Amino acid sequence: MRTREGGRIVDEAAVIARVRAGEPEAYAELVRAHTGIALRAAAALGAGADAEDVVQQAFVKAYCALGRFRADSAFRPWLLSIVANETRNTVRTAARQRTLAGREAAFAEAEPLIPDAADPAVATLATERRVALMAALEKLSEEHRLVVTYRYLLEMDESETAQALGWPRGTVKSRLNRALRKMGRLLPDLQPREGGDERE
């Protein structure tokens, strides 16, 4: 599979083959290609200030397990499943609750900055929507929070989401559907209202 990151295209299978053939320094290409999304995943899943440590540990574990990686699989979902496990372990070990504000701040830091040319009103609205979204995510079960995070916040397709979570595609579809219905009830103000109120 090919991954585009920072304007470069990385042929993951070729890089993994080079690492397996005794060229460990080639692994740095995978690290560079996937660090951004791994940090966003760790932050969105609750790693907070520990996101960089979680990602570093996930890359080490992925490297050590590369011999068991299936060549017909995509690297990104496999890596993100390791990131998710590391995040859970870190949060449990630390035995501390992440506040919504702390998680939102960490997630915002992992996102690109708003350009200076952006309309301040639009930027403020986007920030308010993100805070509301994170608050709604906190109210979901872990399964529903994971499927929404992978599918929408990390922009993974259905197949990648299923691989990353280790679920059948049908399970991803049904849990995503239930999660979105619940979020719709939690976020009624973010629902599109074209053409006014449709209730009669």
N, C-alpha and C positions, 0 to 999 in steps of 0.2 A: 504494500500500500504506500502511496505517496502522500506526504504531508507538506503543506505550504506553511512556512513560518518565517516571518521577517523577510518576505520576498524570495526566499530560497525554497526549492523543492527538495525534500529529503525522501529518498527511496528507502523506506524502513527495512524491507526484506534484505536489500543489499547491505545495509549497514549492519543488521543483525548477523548476516552471514559472515561479514568481515570480523565482527567481534568473536563469533564462534570459531573462526579460522585462526585465532591467535593475535588479533589486532585490537586489544582492549581500548586503545585511545579513540577508536571509531565511535565508541559509545557516547562520546561528548556530543556528537551530532544529534543523537536522539534526545539528550538532555537539553541542548539548546532549542530543539524543535518543540519540546513539550513542557518546558518549565512554566511558561505563561499559563497554560490551561491547568496545569497541576496546582499552581498557586491559587488560581481562582476556585478550583474544586475544594482545596483544603480550607480556604477562607469561607466559602459558601456552606461547607459542611460543619463548621464550628471550630476550626483550629485556632482562630484568632491570631494572637501574636506568635503562636508556635507554628504558623503555616510554613515558613521557610524550613524549619527543622523537620516537619512532617514530610515535606517534599523531598528534602535531601535524603532522609531515611528511606522513603519510598523508592527513589532512584537506586539506592544501594541495594535494597531488597530485590528490585526488578533485575538489576545486573546479576545478582547472585542466582536468580531463578531463570535467567535467560536460556539456559540449557533445556528447561522444561517448556519454554514458550512454543506454541504451535505455529508453524510457519504459515499456515493458511488463515491465521487470525490477524486482526488489526492490533497494533501496539498500543494506541491511545486508550481504548476502552480497558485493555488489560492493565495498563499502568494506573488508570484512574480507579480501578477496583482496589489496587494496592494502596493508593492515596487515601481512599475512603476507609480502608481497614486501619491504616496508620493513624488517621484522624480520630477514629473511634477509640483506638488504644490510648492515644495521647490525652484525649479528653477524660477517659476513665481513670488513667493513671494520675493525672493532675487533680482529679476529684474536685473540680471547681466548675461552677456554672458560668457560662458565657452570657453576658447581658446582651439584649437585642442591640443596644447602641454599640457595644464593642464588636459584635459580629458585623453589623452594618458598616462600621468604620473600616474593619479589615477587608470586607468585600469591596468597598469603594476604593481602597488603596490598590487593590489588585486590578481594578478597572482602568481603562485609559482616562486621562484627564479630559475635562470638557474644554474644547478649544476656546481661546480668548474671544473669538468672534461670535460665539454662541450668544443667543438672546438670554439675558439673565432670568426673565420670566419663564422661559422654556426650561432652562437649567434647574430652576427652583422646583418647577412642576415635576421634572424627571427625578429629582432627589426625593420629593415627597412620595412619588409613586414607588420608588425603590424601598423607602422606609416602610410604606404600607405593605408592599410585597413581602419583605422580610418578616414583618410582624405576622402576616397570614401564614407564611411558611412555618413559623414557630408553633403555630396551632395545629399543624398537620401531624399525623403519626409519622414515625421515622421512615416507613416504607413509602408513604406518599411524598414526604419531603425529599427523599432521595430521587424518586422518579422525576419529579418536577425539576429538581436541581440539574440532573444530568441532561434531561431532554431540552430544557429551555435556558437555564442560566449558563450551561456549558455548551449548548447548541449541538448536542449529539443527536444523530438520527436514531430511529427506533431500534435498528439492529445493533448499533454501538451501545445504546443504553442497555439493551438486553444482555449483551456480552459483559459490559462493565459490572452489572448488578448480579449476573449469574442467574437470570430469570428467563423463562420462555417469553417469546415476543407477545403471546396472548396475555400473559400476566402483566407485562409492561403496559399494553393497551388498556386493560381493564383497570389497573391501579392508577394509571394516568388519568383516565376518564373520571374515576371517582375523586381523585385529588383535585382536578380542575373544577368539578362541580362544587366541591367543598370550598375551594378558593373563590369561586364565583359568589357563593353566599357570604363569604368573609369580606369580599372586596366589591360590594355593589356599586360604589362610586367610580370604580375603574372600568365598568362595563360600557361599551360604546352605546351611545344614545342617538343614533342618526334618525332623523325624522320625528323627533320628539317621543313622548311616551306612547307606546304601542298598546297599552291596556285600554280597554273600552269599558 
